[in-house]
Amino acid sequence: MDDKPNPGTLSESSEPLFSFGVIADIQYANLEDGYNYQGNRRRYYRHSLLHLQGAIEYWNQESTPPCCVLQLGDIIDGYNAQYKASERSLELVMNTFQRLRVPVHHTWGNHEFYNFSRDYLTNSKLNTKFLEDQIVHHPETVPSGSYYAYHFAPFPKFRFILLDAYDLSVLGVDQSSPKYQQCLRMLREHNPNMELNSPQGLSEPQFVQFNGGFSQEQLNWLNEVLTFSDTNQEKVVIVKGMQDPNLSQCHWSKMGQLKHQ
């Protein structure tokens, strides 16, 4: 029997090539504890900042620090908008992130759009497209300015792709715009409920107002990046804003088709 280790697996003595941090759903607000939309999960609005501080201290103290941190959206809670505290709360959280000694890549979730318009986010510190990787002689891998997505290589033969999961959404866009009307029409085609945030009775429960989808334009771009990675034998990590798996099994999957095999 051959006792040689499989070169495709990591042994206990193997050194990792690199590491990265992940944090999601900070949902900070200067409020007492509350509950989520369904009322079945407790949210620690004010205390969440302490958890963020603890995570940053942990990453900073690692003997081999992570190459970066992925912030997967919902950085502040939607309640901030009701109390006109969105900008103040975002500034507080972003100031906390400044203690981190490695780059942070931000994605956008539904709570970002409860607080801010897409135009505001594009011009804010939550836009980290300046960290993207420019692939020479491959202009097809450069994303369009109409959605928030980019890719970067944290280590040779690895590529991370950040996607805009609210590229098609009724959140964060002017209600008089053609894009809003298009998205509202698509949403109502799949969700006849008066309350569009409710998945009650839906065979496709992802079609709710707090969710979103990918345009065909973004999927075409993703296909180009995946093709490049395939050609160059890169391993790929897809990064996007997270959702509650009990209500939104996936994003608006019928918005477009990904051709890559």
C-alpha positions in Angstrom: 0.0 0.0 0.0 1.3 3.4 -1.0 1.7 5.6 2.2 2.8 8.7 0.3 0.6 11.7 1.0 -1.8 12.9 -1.6 -0.3 16.1 -3.2 -3.8 17.5 -3.5 -4.5 17.5 0.2 -3.0 19.4 3.1 -1.3 17.5 5.8 -1.0 18.7 9.4 2.5 20.0 8.8 1.5 21.9 5.6 1.9 25.7 5.6 -1.2 27.6 4.3 -0.5 29.6 1.2 -2.4 32.6 2.5 -5.4 33.4 4.7 -8.2 35.9 4.7 -10.8 37.2 7.1 -14.6 37.2 6.6 -17.2 39.3 8.5 -20.9 39.8 7.7 -24.0 41.4 9.1 -22.4 43.8 11.6 -25.7 45.8 11.4 -24.6 48.5 13.9 -27.1 50.9 15.3 -27.0 53.0 18.4 -30.1 51.1 19.7 -31.1 48.6 22.4 -31.2 44.9 21.3 -34.1 44.0 19.0 -35.2 41.2 16.6 -35.0 40.5 12.9 -37.9 40.9 10.4 -39.4 37.5 11.3 -39.0 38.2 15.0 -37.2 34.9 15.7 -33.6 36.1 15.9 -32.1 38.5 18.4 -30.0 41.4 17.1 -27.4 43.1 19.2 -27.3 46.5 17.5 -25.0 48.5 19.8 -23.0 45.5 20.9 -22.1 44.6 17.4 -19.4 47.2 17.4 -17.6 45.3 20.2 -17.7 42.1 18.1 -16.1 44.0 15.2 -13.4 45.4 17.5 -12.7 41.9 18.8 -12.4 40.5 15.3 -10.0 43.3 14.3 -7.9 42.7 17.4 -7.7 39.0 16.6 -6.7 39.6 12.9 -4.1 42.1 13.9 -2.5 39.8 16.5 -2.2 36.8 14.2 1.5 35.8 13.7 0.8 35.6 10.0 -1.9 38.2 9.3 -4.6 37.6 6.7 -4.0 39.1 3.3 -7.3 40.9 3.5 -10.8 40.9 5.0 -14.1 40.5 3.2 -17.0 42.5 4.6 -20.1 40.8 3.2 -22.6 43.6 3.6 -25.2 45.0 6.0 -22.5 47.0 7.8 -25.1 49.1 9.6 -28.8 48.4 10.2 -31.7 49.8 8.3 -33.1 51.3 11.5 -30.4 54.0 11.2 -32.4 55.6 8.4 -35.5 56.0 10.6 -33.4 57.9 13.2 -31.5 59.9 10.6 -28.3 58.3 11.9 -27.1 56.6 8.8 -24.0 58.7 8.0 -23.0 59.0 11.7 -23.3 55.2 12.2 -21.4 54.4 9.0 -18.6 56.8 10.0 -18.3 55.1 13.4 -18.0 51.6 11.9 -15.6 52.7 9.2 -13.4 54.5 11.8 -13.3 51.1 13.7 -12.2 49.4 10.5 -9.3 51.8 10.3 -7.6 49.9 13.1 -7.3 46.9 10.9 -3.8 46.5 9.4 -4.9 44.8 6.1 -7.2 45.9 3.3 -10.9 45.5 3.6 -13.1 44.6 0.6 -16.7 45.7 1.0 -19.8 44.2 -0.6 -23.3 45.8 -0.4 -26.4 44.1 1.2 -30.0 45.2 1.5 -29.3 47.3 4.7 -26.8 49.4 2.8 -29.7 50.3 0.4 -32.1 50.9 3.3 -29.7 53.7 4.4 -28.2 55.0 1.2 -28.8 55.4 -2.5 -26.6 53.5 -5.0 -25.1 56.9 -6.1 -24.2 57.6 -2.4 -22.6 54.2 -2.0 -20.6 54.5 -5.2 -19.0 57.7 -3.9 -18.5 56.4 -0.3 -15.8 54.5 1.5 -17.8 51.3 1.0 -16.7 51.4 -2.6 -13.4 49.5 -2.7 -13.1 49.0 -6.4 -9.7 50.8 -6.2 -8.4 47.5 -4.9 -9.3 45.7 -8.1 -6.8 43.8 -10.2 -6.2 45.2 -13.7 -5.3 42.3 -16.1 -3.1 43.6 -18.9 -4.3 42.9 -22.4 -7.7 41.6 -21.2 -10.1 44.6 -21.3 -13.0 42.2 -21.3 -12.3 41.5 -17.6 -12.8 45.1 -16.6 -16.3 45.6 -15.1 -18.8 48.1 -16.3 -19.6 51.2 -14.2 -23.3 50.3 -14.1 -22.8 47.7 -11.3 -20.5 47.4 -8.3 -18.3 44.4 -9.0 -14.6 43.7 -9.4 -11.9 41.0 -9.0 -8.5 40.7 -7.4 -5.7 38.2 -7.0 -4.6 37.8 -3.3 -2.1 35.2 -4.2 -0.7 33.7 -7.4 -3.2 31.3 -9.1 -6.1 32.5 -6.9 -8.8 35.1 -7.8 -11.6 36.6 -5.7 -14.6 38.0 -7.6 -16.9 40.4 -5.8 -20.4 40.6 -7.3 -23.2 43.1 -7.1 -26.1 41.1 -5.8 -28.4 44.2 -6.0 -27.5 45.0 -9.6 -31.2 44.5 -10.3 -33.3 45.6 -7.3 -35.9 48.1 -6.3 -33.7 49.2 -3.4 -31.4 52.2 -3.7 -32.6 53.5 -7.1 -34.8 56.4 -8.1 -38.4 55.2 -8.3 -38.9 57.3 -11.4 -36.0 55.6 -13.2 -36.5 52.9 -16.0 -34.4 50.5 -14.0 -36.6 50.7 -10.9 -39.7 50.2 -13.0 -38.1 47.2 -14.8 -37.1 45.6 -11.4 -40.5 46.3 -9.8 -42.3 44.6 -12.8 -40.0 41.6 -12.6 -40.6 41.3 -8.8 -44.4 41.5 -9.2 -44.4 38.9 -11.9 -43.0 36.4 -9.3 -44.5 37.8 -6.1 -48.3 38.7 -6.1 -48.3 39.5 -2.3 -49.3 43.0 -1.3 -46.3 43.0 1.0 -43.4 42.4 -1.4 -41.1 41.5 1.5 -43.2 38.5 2.3 -42.4 35.1 0.7 -45.7 33.6 1.8 -47.1 31.2 -0.7 -44.2 31.7 -3.2 -42.7 28.7 -5.0 -39.6 30.9 -5.5 -39.2 32.6 -2.2 -36.1 34.5 -3.3 -38.4 37.0 -5.2 -38.9 39.4 -2.3 -38.2 43.1 -2.1 -35.2 42.9 0.2 -33.5 40.6 -2.3 -31.9 41.4 -5.6 -30.5 39.9 -8.8 -27.7 40.0 -11.4 -28.1 41.7 -14.7 -27.1 39.8 -17.9 -24.4 42.4 -18.4 -22.8 41.5 -15.0 -23.2 37.8 -15.7 -21.5 38.3 -19.1 -18.6 40.0 -17.4 -18.4 37.3 -14.8 -18.2 34.7 -17.6 -15.2 36.6 -19.1 -13.4 36.6 -15.8 -14.1 32.9 -15.2 -12.9 32.1 -18.7 -9.6 34.0 -18.0 -9.2 32.1 -14.7 -9.9 28.8 -16.4 -7.3 29.5 -19.1 -4.7 30.4 -16.4 -5.6 27.6 -14.0 -6.7 29.9 -11.2 -8.9 28.9 -8.3 -11.8 31.3 -7.9 -13.7 32.5 -4.8 -17.1 34.2 -5.5 -18.0 36.9 -3.0 -21.4 38.6 -2.6 -23.7 40.0 0.0 -25.4 37.3 2.2 -29.1 36.7 2.8 -31.2 34.8 5.3 -31.2 31.2 3.8 -34.6 30.6 5.3 -36.2 33.2 3.2 -34.0 33.8 0.1 -32.6 30.5 -1.1 -30.8 32.4 -3.9 -30.9 35.8 -5.6 -33.3 36.6 -8.4 -32.1 33.7 -10.4 -34.2 34.3 -13.5 -32.7 37.7 -14.2 -30.0 36.3 -16.5 -28.0 33.3 -17.5 -24.4 32.5 -16.9 -22.9 30.8 -19.9 -19.7 29.6 -18.3 -19.4 25.8 -18.0 
